[in-house]
Amino acid sequence: MALTGNGLFKLRERSEGVEKEICDALDQDEFVRFVNALGPQEIKRVTKNDAAFALQLIRKPKA
């Protein structure tokens, strides 16, 4: 990770003495979203109660 002079963040990878930029300069919020998207994604657990509640929120068409 590198911080630019104007406060933006860049992600860099260094291998075998060669530095490669992974992304353009981003502000902090965009950079965090970008980095979080790179790794394994968190599986959100849904309980039976959550699923049943979500089904109740769906509007039924009027007959």
Secondary structure, 3 states (H helix, E strand, C coil): CEECCCCCEECEEEECCEEEECCCCECHHHHHHHHHHHCCCCCCCCCHHHHHHHHHHCCCCCC
